[in-house]
Amino acid sequence: MPALFASIRESCAVVAAQARWVGIDRAALERYAEVVARLAAPLAHTAEHHLLGRGEETLAFFVILDTVNFGSGYFPHLRKDGASGYFTVAKALKRHCEAHGIPTPQALARLTAADCATIFGQDIANLHAQELMTLFALALNALGRWVMAEHAGDYLGFLRRAARAEDAVAALTAMPFFRDVAAYGDREVTFLKRAQILVHDLAIASPEHPLLAFADFAEMTVFADNIIPFVLRADGILRYDGWLAARIANGELIGAGAFEEIEMRACAVHAAELMRAAIGRAGPAMTAREIDRALWTRGQEIRGRVATRPHLTRCTFY
C-alpha cells in the first residue's frame, strides 16, 4: 500500500469537505490549537494495566492486546474492573499473561468465546458480553493463524519484514478486523485506527528496540475512534447536526459504516491535521500521535462531566 498514511489524510479530507452531518469550526480550531499544545501528555503505558519490562514478551503482549482493542459500543454493558472498558481488557490480559505466560499462536487459534469470557472476566450469559467475546475470539483466532501461516509462529515477524511503520501497518490489514476501510458513496475512506495504534503502542513500550526504528512514525494520523470526535465536539471544534446530536444524547447505536459515523471519524482526523498545521505555525511542532494522546487524555478527564458523550458504534475497529 504505497503512501498509506497520506491516503488516510486525503480520504478523510474529502469526507470533511462533503460532510452533511458533521462540520469543523475553523475559527475555533485555530484558537484551540494553542490549548492542545498545552495539553501535551507523555506517550507512556500504565504499569497497572500493561505487561511491561519483559523485552519481546512485552511486544507480543501488545500485539495480542491491540488485536482485541475494540468494542467501545459494548462497553456500557460489560463487567468492568473499576476502569474503562479498554483498561479492564488490558488489565485482565496482563493478569492472564502473568499467570500463564504469553499465549502461543496455536492457543489463540483455538480460543472460544467462553475462553475469552474467562480471560477477560466477563459473564458469557450476558448477551452483549457474549457477542463481544465471540468477536474477541474470532480476532484472536485470526491473529494466531496469521502468525503461524505467515510468520512461522513469531508475533513480531511482521516487524522484522517492515522497513517503515507504514509497512507494518499495511501488513496487519491481512487480518479482516484490522482492515478499517469504509465506503462513503463511491469513495473509499481509509482509517486503519487499530493497525496504526498497534505499531504506535509497540514503539511506546520499547522505543529503543531495533525492530521499531522506523523513520516515518511522524506520518501517522490520529487514531480515529469515538473519543477523539467526542472531545473535539465537547470543546466546540466539531459541530453535529441536531438529528445526530439527539441520537448520541439518547445513547442510540450509530451504525458502523453509516455516513454520519464515517463523517465523525473523518472530520476528527482532518481537524487534527488542521490543528497540527496551526500548532506548527505558532510554535514547536506536534505529531498527530502526540495530538491524539493529548485529546485522548482530555477525553478521560471530561467524560461524564460535560453535556456531550461519545457516540456508540458496535464494530471491530474501535
Protein Blocks (a to p, Z undefined) as FASTA:
>chain_A
ZZklmmmmmmmmmmmmmomkbccdfklmmmmmmmmmmmpccddddfklpcehiljmmmmm
mmmmmmmgghklmmmmpccehiafklmmmmmmmmmmmmnopadfklmmmpcfklmmmmno
pafklmklmmmmmmmmmmmmmmmmmmmmmnnopaklmmmmpcbfklmmmmmmmpmklmcc
ddehjaccdfklmmmmmmmmmmmmmmmbmklmcfklmmpccdddfklmmmmmmnomaccd
fklmmmmmnopacdehiaklmmmmmmmmmmmmmmmmmmmmnmccddfklmmmmmmmmmmm
mgopambdcdddddfkZZ
